[in-house]
């Protein structure tokens, strides 16, 4: 049971989380008004990590809770605007890799962000989180926010919103990493503050080793599914600690419709950025009117299947479910 003080902290934290992406020109995200219409972003990826450019509606089938659905809209979005929260792990295990993470974040912004159209937020996190930059379409502000990030030493923590109402000592928080709590909070923030019509995504720069969250990985995945947020991860870890949790990052990304990347050398990042740009800015989208509907708040499982025998080596990135409205 929570004490009165803990309940108050949780309430305040929830209020702050709901607003930490807000900006004066943001519009609340409004999806399809018909609760029976489901829209699904997806990316068909070949064995070299490239998007398939000429996929046809006849090539795919979609199942909602095991029942085949009739697609009424199928298209590729060549210039899809995006709203992305870049989450950068600044915990103790990432101390020697922070400059690499900042370099990666700058590269992502330079390669993918189109000022005036795309929105990006920058968040540094350890056991606590700090929003360095709320969602903005100004590239210069995003780069400046990345430059401000620093390693969360015991002397520097406590400057951000406390996750999940934690009241642990600050030195302990600085050494830890609350990956799952941060994913959940960022998903909600994107849903509330991203401009209508954009594709919502998280770019996670971390080793994926969570040591501090109240939430579980399953909670983080369901939070992303609830708000239709795809999680993309670039795994980077220090072998002096636990290295990179590749299986965890792959599961997180795979179930939410994103993808996990594990570059071994800095030059490989440019290839990663090219693939990210294709998948975020030029996805396919299918729409159907579901024939089966669970009670509101329950998860309906999705399965997208290729039925063209010439596409056997192609994999599909898509969210594996959604919450019924």
C-alpha positions as CSV (number, residue, x, y, z in Angstrom):
1,X,0.0,0.0,0.0
2,X,1.2,3.5,-0.8
3,X,1.5,6.1,1.9
4,X,-0.4,9.4,1.5
5,X,2.9,11.1,0.5
6,X,3.7,8.4,-2.1
7,X,0.2,8.8,-3.6
8,X,0.7,12.5,-3.8
9,X,4.1,12.0,-5.6
10,X,2.5,9.5,-8.0
11,X,-0.3,12.0,-8.8
12,X,2.2,14.8,-9.4
13,X,4.4,12.6,-11.5
14,X,1.5,11.6,-13.7
15,X,0.6,15.2,-14.2
16,X,4.2,16.1,-15.2
17,X,4.5,13.1,-17.5
18,X,1.3,14.0,-19.4
19,X,2.7,17.4,-20.2
20,X,6.4,16.9,-20.7
21,X,6.2,16.9,-24.5
22,X,3.7,19.7,-24.7
23,X,4.5,22.8,-26.8
24,X,2.4,25.8,-27.6
25,X,1.9,24.7,-31.2
26,X,1.2,21.0,-30.5
27,X,-2.2,19.5,-31.3
28,X,-3.6,16.6,-29.4
29,X,-3.4,13.4,-31.5
30,X,-6.7,12.3,-32.9
31,X,-7.0,9.0,-34.5
32,X,-9.8,7.4,-36.6
33,X,-13.2,8.4,-35.1
34,X,-14.7,5.0,-35.9
35,X,-13.5,2.6,-33.1
36,X,-13.9,-0.3,-35.5
37,X,-11.5,1.0,-38.1
38,X,-7.9,-0.2,-37.5
39,X,-4.9,1.4,-39.2
40,X,-1.6,-0.4,-39.2
41,X,1.8,0.9,-40.2
42,X,4.2,-1.8,-41.3
43,X,7.6,-2.2,-43.1
44,X,8.5,-5.2,-45.3
45,X,12.3,-5.7,-44.9
46,X,14.5,-7.8,-47.1
47,X,17.5,-9.8,-46.0
48,X,19.8,-6.8,-46.4
49,X,17.7,-4.6,-44.2
50,X,16.1,-2.7,-47.1
51,X,12.5,-1.8,-47.5
52,X,10.6,-3.6,-50.3
53,X,9.5,-0.8,-52.7
54,X,6.8,-2.5,-54.7
55,X,4.6,-4.5,-52.3
56,X,0.9,-4.9,-53.4
57,X,-2.2,-5.4,-51.4
58,X,-2.6,-8.9,-52.8
59,X,0.7,-9.8,-51.2
60,X,-0.5,-9.5,-47.6
61,X,-3.2,-10.9,-45.4
62,X,-4.2,-9.5,-42.0
63,X,-5.7,-11.4,-39.0
64,X,-7.3,-9.7,-36.0
65,X,-7.4,-12.2,-33.0
66,X,-7.0,-15.0,-35.5
67,X,-9.9,-13.9,-37.8
68,X,-9.0,-12.8,-41.4
69,X,-10.0,-9.2,-42.2
70,X,-10.8,-7.4,-45.4
71,X,-8.4,-4.5,-46.2
72,X,-10.1,-1.5,-47.6
73,X,-7.1,0.8,-47.9
74,X,-3.5,-0.1,-48.8
75,X,-0.8,2.4,-49.6
76,X,2.8,3.4,-49.1
77,X,3.4,6.8,-47.4
78,X,6.4,8.3,-49.2
79,X,6.7,11.4,-46.9
80,X,5.2,10.4,-43.6
81,X,5.9,13.1,-40.9
82,X,7.2,11.7,-37.6
83,X,7.1,12.5,-33.9
84,X,10.0,10.8,-32.2
85,X,11.2,10.8,-28.6
86,X,14.9,10.1,-28.4
87,X,15.7,8.4,-25.1
88,X,19.4,8.4,-24.1
89,X,20.6,6.2,-21.2
90,X,22.9,8.3,-19.0
91,X,23.2,5.7,-16.2
92,X,26.5,4.5,-14.7
93,X,26.7,1.5,-17.1
94,X,26.6,4.0,-20.1
95,X,29.2,6.4,-18.7
96,X,32.0,5.6,-21.1
97,X,29.5,5.4,-24.0
98,X,27.7,8.7,-23.5
99,X,29.7,10.6,-26.2
100,X,29.0,7.8,-28.6
101,X,25.3,8.0,-27.8
102,X,25.3,11.7,-28.3
103,X,27.1,11.3,-31.6
104,X,24.4,8.8,-32.6
105,X,21.6,11.1,-31.6
106,X,23.1,14.0,-33.6
107,X,23.5,11.7,-36.6
108,X,19.8,10.6,-36.3
109,X,18.7,14.2,-36.2
110,X,20.9,15.3,-39.1
111,X,19.9,12.3,-41.3
112,X,16.1,12.0,-40.5
113,X,14.7,15.2,-39.0
114,X,13.2,17.6,-41.5
115,X,12.6,21.0,-39.8
116,X,9.1,22.3,-39.9
117,X,7.6,18.8,-40.6
118,X,9.0,16.3,-38.1
119,X,9.0,16.6,-34.3
120,X,11.7,15.3,-31.9
121,X,12.0,15.3,-28.1
122,X,15.2,14.6,-26.2
123,X,15.1,12.8,-22.9
124,X,18.1,11.7,-20.8
125,X,17.4,9.0,-18.2
126,X,19.0,6.9,-15.4
127,X,16.8,6.0,-12.4
128,X,15.3,9.4,-12.9
129,X,14.6,11.2,-16.2
130,X,15.1,14.7,-17.5
131,X,13.4,16.2,-20.5
132,X,16.1,18.2,-22.2
133,X,13.9,19.2,-25.1
134,X,10.1,18.8,-25.4
135,X,8.7,18.0,-28.9
136,X,9.9,20.6,-31.4
137,X,10.2,20.9,-35.1
138,X,13.3,23.1,-34.8
139,X,16.4,21.0,-35.5
140,X,18.8,23.5,-33.8
141,X,17.0,23.2,-30.5
142,X,17.2,19.4,-30.6
143,X,21.0,19.4,-31.3
144,X,21.5,21.9,-28.4
145,X,19.5,19.6,-26.1
146,X,21.7,16.6,-27.1
147,X,24.8,18.7,-26.3
148,X,23.5,19.4,-22.8
149,X,23.2,15.8,-21.8
150,X,25.7,14.6,-19.2
151,X,26.5,11.4,-17.3
152,X,24.2,11.0,-14.3
153,X,26.8,11.1,-11.5
154,X,25.4,11.2,-7.9
155,X,26.0,15.0,-7.8
156,X,23.9,15.6,-10.9
157,X,20.8,13.5,-10.4
158,X,17.5,14.8,-9.1
159,X,17.1,17.4,-11.8
160,X,14.3,15.6,-13.7
161,X,10.8,14.1,-13.1
162,X,10.8,11.1,-10.7
163,X,9.5,8.1,-12.4
164,X,6.6,6.1,-10.9
165,X,6.7,8.0,-7.7
166,X,10.1,6.6,-6.5
167,X,11.6,8.1,-3.4
168,X,14.9,6.2,-3.5
169,X,18.1,8.1,-2.5
170,X,19.4,10.1,-5.4
171,X,22.9,8.5,-5.5
172,X,21.2,5.1,-5.9
173,X,19.0,6.4,-8.7
174,X,22.0,7.8,-10.7
175,X,23.6,4.4,-10.9
176,X,20.5,2.7,-12.1
177,X,18.5,2.5,-15.4
178,X,14.7,2.7,-15.5
179,X,14.3,1.7,-19.2
180,X,10.7,0.3,-18.9
181,X,9.3,3.2,-16.9
182,X,10.8,5.7,-19.3
183,X,9.3,3.8,-22.3
184,X,5.9,3.9,-20.8
185,X,6.1,7.6,-19.9
186,X,7.4,8.6,-23.3
187,X,4.7,6.6,-25.1
188,X,2.0,8.4,-23.2
189,X,3.7,11.8,-23.7
190,X,3.9,11.2,-27.5
191,X,0.2,10.2,-27.6
192,X,-0.9,13.3,-25.9
193,X,1.4,15.9,-27.5
194,X,2.3,14.8,-31.0
195,X,0.8,16.6,-33.9
196,X,-2.2,14.9,-35.5
197,X,-1.2,12.7,-38.5
198,X,2.4,12.0,-37.5
199,X,3.8,8.6,-36.9
200,X,4.8,8.2,-33.3
201,X,8.0,6.4,-32.4
202,X,10.7,6.1,-29.8
203,X,14.4,5.8,-30.5
204,X,16.1,4.2,-27.5
205,X,19.9,4.4,-27.1
206,X,20.7,2.0,-24.3
207,X,22.1,-1.4,-23.4
208,X,18.5,-2.4,-22.5
209,X,19.4,-3.6,-19.0
210,X,16.7,-2.3,-16.6
211,X,17.7,-2.2,-12.9
212,X,15.2,0.3,-11.4
213,X,11.8,0.4,-13.0
214,X,8.6,-0.4,-11.2
215,X,7.1,-1.4,-14.6
216,X,8.1,-4.7,-16.4
217,X,9.1,-5.1,-20.0
218,X,5.6,-6.3,-20.7
219,X,4.2,-3.1,-19.1
220,X,6.4,-1.1,-21.4
221,X,5.4,-3.0,-24.5
222,X,1.7,-2.7,-23.7
223,X,2.1,1.0,-23.0
224,X,3.6,1.5,-26.5
225,X,0.8,-0.6,-28.0
226,X,-1.8,1.3,-26.2
227,X,-0.5,4.6,-27.7
228,X,0.5,3.2,-31.1
229,X,4.2,4.0,-30.6
230,X,6.8,2.0,-32.4
231,X,10.1,1.5,-30.5
232,X,13.3,1.5,-32.4
233,X,16.5,0.6,-30.4
234,X,20.2,1.1,-31.0
235,X,21.9,-1.2,-28.6
236,X,25.1,0.1,-27.1
237,X,26.7,-1.4,-24.0
238,X,29.9,-1.4,-21.9
239,X,31.4,-4.9,-21.5
240,X,32.6,-3.9,-18.1
241,X,29.0,-4.1,-17.0
242,X,26.4,-6.4,-18.5
243,X,26.9,-5.6,-22.2
244,X,23.8,-5.3,-24.4
245,X,20.6,-7.1,-23.8
246,X,20.0,-8.0,-27.4
247,X,17.1,-10.3,-26.7
248,X,15.3,-7.8,-24.6
249,X,15.7,-4.9,-27.1
250,X,14.6,-7.2,-30.0
251,X,11.5,-8.2,-28.1
252,X,10.6,-4.6,-27.2
253,X,11.1,-3.4,-30.7
254,X,9.6,-6.4,-32.5
255,X,6.3,-6.4,-30.6
256,X,5.7,-2.6,-31.0
257,X,6.4,-2.5,-34.7
258,X,10.0,-1.2,-34.6
259,X,13.4,-2.8,-35.0
260,X,16.6,-3.2,-33.0
261,X,20.0,-2.4,-34.4
262,X,23.4,-3.5,-33.0
263,X,26.1,-1.6,-34.9
264,X,29.7,-2.8,-33.9
265,X,31.5,0.3,-35.3
266,X,30.7,4.0,-35.7
267,X,30.7,3.9,-39.5
268,X,27.9,1.4,-39.5
269,X,25.6,4.0,-38.0
270,X,25.0,5.7,-41.4
271,X,23.5,2.5,-42.7
272,X,21.3,2.3,-39.6
273,X,20.1,5.9,-40.2
274,X,19.3,5.1,-43.8
275,X,17.2,2.1,-42.8
276,X,15.5,4.1,-40.0
277,X,14.7,6.9,-42.4
278,X,13.0,4.5,-44.8
279,X,11.0,2.7,-42.2
280,X,9.9,5.8,-40.4
281,X,9.3,8.2,-43.3
282,X,8.1,5.7,-46.0
283,X,6.0,3.0,-44.3
284,X,3.1,1.1,-45.7
285,X,-0.2,1.5,-44.0
286,X,-3.2,-0.8,-44.2
287,X,-6.7,-0.1,-42.9
288,X,-9.6,-2.5,-42.3
289,X,-12.9,-2.5,-40.4
290,X,-12.7,-5.2,-37.8
291,X,-15.3,-7.8,-37.7
292,X,-14.7,-8.8,-34.1
293,X,-14.5,-6.5,-31.1
294,X,-13.3,-7.2,-27.6
295,X,-14.5,-5.1,-24.6
296,X,-12.7,-1.7,-24.3
297,X,-9.3,-2.0,-22.7
298,X,-8.5,-5.5,-23.8
299,X,-5.7,-6.3,-26.2
300,X,-6.5,-7.6,-29.7
301,X,-3.7,-9.5,-31.3
302,X,-2.6,-8.7,-34.9
303,X,-0.9,-11.0,-37.4
304,X,0.2,-9.7,-40.8
305,X,1.2,-12.4,-43.2
306,X,2.8,-12.5,-46.6
307,X,1.1,-14.8,-49.1
308,X,3.4,-14.1,-52.1
309,X,5.8,-17.1,-52.5
310,X,8.4,-14.8,-54.1
311,X,8.7,-12.9,-50.8
312,X,9.8,-15.8,-48.5
313,X,12.9,-14.0,-47.3
314,X,11.1,-10.8,-46.4
315,X,10.2,-10.0,-42.8
316,X,7.4,-7.7,-41.7
317,X,7.8,-5.1,-38.9
318,X,4.5,-4.2,-37.3
319,X,2.9,-3.9,-33.9
320,X,1.6,-7.2,-32.7
321,X,-1.6,-5.9,-31.1
322,X,-3.7,-2.9,-30.0
323,X,-6.1,-2.0,-27.2
324,X,-9.8,-2.2,-28.1
325,X,-11.6,1.1,-27.7
